[in-house]
Amino acid sequence: MEPIILEPIGVIHSPHINIEGMPVQPTGAIGFEGTVVVDEKYVEGLKDLEGFSHIILIYQFHKVQGYVLQLVPFMDTKPHGVFATRAPKRPNKIGFSIVPLKKIEKNILYFEQADMLDGTPVIDIKPFYPKYDNKTDVKIGWLADVDPVDITQLRSDDRFI
């Protein structure tokens, strides 16, 4: 296979300067606001996005080095395959967050529930469509066997640096 080359379309700014201590999911990042500064050459692509309450930010875990194929995720104490988790130490270091969009001013998107590091490169932005993106007939794999975790209190540590 040929390599895939991606060019960031912008950068995320958030209050999270260090990986340790930051929320691990948007639902645990209530009260943390962020912005996406979109490169000026892509501003036209933001047309009509402000009409959506939520957006999907697709980004690179830019501070993570290397990857592991089995790891202990934040929500369990046992190892799982990286592709059965949302852990950042993955071969392509791609993450995503579904966040509430507050407003757009020129090339700056203001959002809530920022669970990513300041300076995170944005690969893409997509609108969230609840009719198509929400699923009700789902299985949750190993998570079904884990004691419920209060995700709002779960914070990152140094295991994926």
N, C-alpha and C positions, 0 to 999 in steps of 0.2 A: 504494500500500500504506500501511496505517496503521502508525505506529511501534509497536514492541514495548517495553513497559516492564517491566523486571525489577527485583525487590527482592532484595538480597542476603539470604541466610539465615544468614550467619555471616561470620567472618573467619579467615584463615589467619595463623598466627604461625610464623615460620621464622627461622633465623639470618642470612638474606640481607637486608641493609639496602640494598645498592646493586645495580643491575642488572649493572654491570660486575663480572665475576669469578664470577658465580654459575653453577651447572650449567645446561645447556640442555635436559636430559631427566632423568627420574627415575633411569635407569640410570647416569647420571653423578653422581648425588647420594647415593651410598652413604655412610653415616655422618652424613648431615644429617637431623636429626629435626625434626618440626613438629607443630603442633596446629591443629585447627579448633575455634574457639569458636562453637558454634551458638546462635543467638538462642533464648532460653528458650521462645518461643511455638512453636518447631518441635521441641522435645525429644521429644515423643510419636512423631514420625516416625523417630526413631532406633531404635525397637523392632526387635529381631532383627538389626540390622546387625552387631553384634559377632561373629556367627557366620561372617562372611566374612573371609578372609585379606587380600583386596585390595579397595580401593574406587576409584571414578573420581571425582575432584574436578573439577568444572566451575567455572571462575572467570573473572574479568575481569582483563585486563592493565591495571590501574588507573594505572600510571605512563607508559604509552605514549600519545603524542599524535599525532593524525593517522594516515594510512595511506598505503601505496604499493601499487600493483597489480603491480609487478615489483620484485624485490629479490634480493640475494645472501644466501642463507641460510648459517648457520654451517657446514653440512656440504658446501659447494661454493664455487667461486670464480666461478661464472657466474650471471647473473640468471635467475630463474624467476618465474612468476606466483604471487602470494601464496597463492592457493588450492591450489597444488601444493606448499606448504610448511607448516610449523607455526610460522612466524615470528609474533611478536606484533604487528607493525605492520599490522593488518588492519582492515577497515571496522567490525567489531563487537567487536574486541578480546577475543574469547572464547578461553580456553585450557582444556586439560584435562591431567590427569596421573593415571596409574594407579599407586597407591602401596600398600605394605603397611600394613594397619591393625593396630596393636599392642593398643590397648585403648580403651574408652570409659568415661569417668567423668562421669556426669550429662550435661552439655551439651558436654563436651570430648572430641574424638577425637584420639588420639595416633597419629601415623603416621611412617613412615620414608621416606627418599629425597625429601626436600623440595627441589623445584627451582623454587619460586616465591618472590616477594618477601614479606617481612614486611608484614602489613597488607592482603594481597590479599583482595578481597571474593569470597565463595563464592556461586555462583549455584545450584548443585545438587550432590547427592551421590548416587552410584549404586553398587550392588554390582557387582563384576566377576564375570562368569560365564565361566569358561574354555571350557566346552562351546559357548557361543554367541559369545563375544567373540574367541576365537582363530580365525584363518583360516589354512589351509595352502595353498590354491590362489590365490596372490596375485601381482600384478606390482607392482614398486616404482618405476615411472616413471624419472625422471632419476637417481634414486639408484643404479640398476643400473650407470650409467656413471661413477660417482664412486669414486675410490680409497677403500677402507675407512677410516673415521675411527674413532679410539678415543674413543667418546662419553664414556667415563669421565674423560677428560682435557680434553674440550672445555668451554670456559667462555665466558660471554656477554661481549660488549664493548658499546660505546656505539652501535652501528649502528641499534638499534630504539628508542632513547629518544625 
